[in-house]
Amino acid sequence: MKVSNGVKINWLWDSRTKESKIREILKDENHPKFDIYAEKLFSRVNDPKMAFDIVDKVTFCKKWPGIKKRMRKDRWLTERVGFWQTIYERVLEGLKEQGVKIREPREVEISAERIKLAREIKDIRVELGYTQKDMAKKLGVIQQYISKIENGYENFSVDTLKRIADVFDRKLVIGLS
C-alpha cells in the first residue's frame, strides 16, 4: 500500500498475493504473470511516480502496447488508457533523447498459406467433434497453443503438423510444385 497526496492507494485490494511478491514479478518483464499485474497497476494507479517505483520506465515502454491491449478490453478504463498513453509517449521521447533504444511493436503478418492451413486444422477438429482442450490433451500441449495454431499465430513445425494429422487419423501430404 502506498500513500499518494495523503491518500492510501491499495491497488491490490483483490489479490491474495503479497505486494512484495507482486513487486518482484513486476521487476521481471518475462515473468508469466507480468502482464496481469501490470494491467492491474496501470488500470488502478494514476500516479506515474508511484507506478515507476514499481515498473521501470524502459520496461513500461517495451510492454505498454500489450498492457494497453489488455486494458482496452474494459471500456471503463478508456480514460485511464488515454492517460497512460500520454505518459508512454512522453517517457518514450525522453528515453530516445537519452539514446535508449526501444523496439517499436510491429503488426505480425501471417502468410496466406499459414492461414489456409490453420483454417483446415480448425475445420477438421470441429468436424471430428474435438474441442481445443481435447486436441491439446492428445498432443500433450496447452489449449492456448492449439488456439495460436488455429488463428495462424504459431509457426509450427512439420513434426507438429504430423502429430496433428495423427490425432485426426489423417494422412499428411506435403508437396512442392
Secondary structure, 3 states (H helix, E strand, C coil): CEEECCEEECCCCCCCCCHHHHHHHCCCCCCCCHHHHHHHHHHHCCCHHHHHHHCCHHHHHHHHHHHHHHHCCCHHHHHHHHHHHHHHHHHHHHHHHCCCCCCCCCCCCCCHHHHHHHHHHHHHHHHCCCCHHHHHHHHCCCHHHHHHHHCCCCCCCHHHHHHHHHHHCCCCCCCCC
